[in-house]
Amino acid sequence: PVTWLNFTAEAKGANTSVLNWQVASEINLRNYEVESSADGTNFNTIGTVLPHNNSNATSNYYFTHNNVNAKVIYYRIKQIDNS
């Protein structure tokens, strides 16, 4: 399980978005999958971020999405646990 603290996305220039998130703990986590969507319904994986796996520490993450080609884009982070 992951305890989420926050998640933000910010446009940087015309075609780049920077995503930031912070978690308070991570236990048994394999990775984060970063997903995007132009319509808020159909999401595609655009990258993977490996966790720090700090069970009781606060961890900060970022992901840069380059070549963004939509005026509005939706993001979500999927946490993938170890089997």
Buried (B, 14 or more C-beta within 10 A) or exposed (E): EBEEEEBEBEEEEEEEBBBEBBBEBBBEBBBBBBBBBBEEEEBEEBEEBEBBBBEEEEBEBEBEBEEBEEEEBBBBBEBEEEE
